[in-house]
Amino acid sequence: MTYDRSANRPHLPAPCLVDVGTIVNKQDMCRILSNLGAVHYSYRTDDACLEEGNGYVVEVFCDLQQATLVANRTLYLNVCSFDAIELRRVHGEARFDLVQDDRQLRLTPLSSPLHEQADHDMELAALDAMVSDVLSSDMDVKEPE
């Protein structure tokens, strides 16, 4: 007779993290990083800052064959380069520490997704208004004789 121990375990719900916690699931890591946009980054080893600057998160992906790249103010983040993301709030601001052994890539957003969405919505509204003006104008196009 076999005994399935997993059948007796209660089903645990997926975790819920709000601004603070550790993310280890690669899909969750991709989701949390994908909308960062402009960030301040610092690359640390053994708590010593080796490099820092401002940049823009261009791509977030999960691939065992590719590297995380930070160059020319652009960040290409491979979540497979890290074991976890530690979410923190420091002085009211979000901070994302991408951790691998004694290495850490710290990302601090420079803008809010809410502000970026509002800016994007305003740009779309302005573009829509311009297209409406062009389509409703009484511009006559004359054919050459």
Secondary structure in CASP SS format (residue, H / E / C, confidence):
PFRMAT SS
TARGET T0000
AUTHOR 0000-0000-0000
METHOD secondary structure of the structure
MODEL  1
M C 1.00
T C 1.00
Y C 1.00
D C 1.00
R H 1.00
S H 1.00
A H 1.00
N H 1.00
R C 1.00
P C 1.00
H C 1.00
L C 1.00
P C 1.00
A C 1.00
P C 1.00
C C 1.00
L C 1.00
V C 1.00
D C 1.00
V C 1.00
G E 1.00
T E 1.00
I E 1.00
V C 1.00
N C 1.00
K H 1.00
Q H 1.00
D H 1.00
M H 1.00
C H 1.00
R H 1.00
I H 1.00
L H 1.00
S C 1.00
N C 1.00
L C 1.00
G C 1.00
A E 1.00
V E 1.00
H E 1.00
Y E 1.00
S E 1.00
Y E 1.00
R E 1.00
T E 1.00
D C 1.00
D C 1.00
A E 1.00
C E 1.00
L E 1.00
E E 1.00
E E 1.00
G E 1.00
N E 1.00
G E 1.00
Y E 1.00
V E 1.00
V E 1.00
E E 1.00
V E 1.00
F E 1.00
C C 1.00
D C 1.00
L C 1.00
Q C 1.00
Q C 1.00
A C 1.00
T C 1.00
L E 1.00
V E 1.00
A E 1.00
N C 1.00
R C 1.00
T E 1.00
L E 1.00
Y E 1.00
L E 1.00
N E 1.00
V H 1.00
C H 1.00
S H 1.00
F C 1.00
D C 1.00
A E 1.00
I E 1.00
E E 1.00
L E 1.00
R E 1.00
R E 1.00
V E 1.00
H C 1.00
G C 1.00
E E 1.00
A E 1.00
R E 1.00
F E 1.00
D E 1.00
L E 1.00
V E 1.00
Q E 1.00
D C 1.00
D C 1.00
R E 1.00
Q E 1.00
L E 1.00
R E 1.00
L E 1.00
T E 1.00
P E 1.00
L C 1.00
S C 1.00
S C 1.00
P H 1.00
L H 1.00
H H 1.00
E H 1.00
Q H 1.00
A H 1.00
D H 1.00
H H 1.00
D H 1.00
M H 1.00
E H 1.00
L H 1.00
A H 1.00
A H 1.00
L H 1.00
D H 1.00
A H 1.00
M H 1.00
V H 1.00
S H 1.00
D H 1.00
V H 1.00
L H 1.00
S H 1.00
S C 1.00
D C 1.00
M C 1.00
D C 1.00
V C 1.00
K C 1.00
E C 1.00
P C 1.00
E C 1.00
END
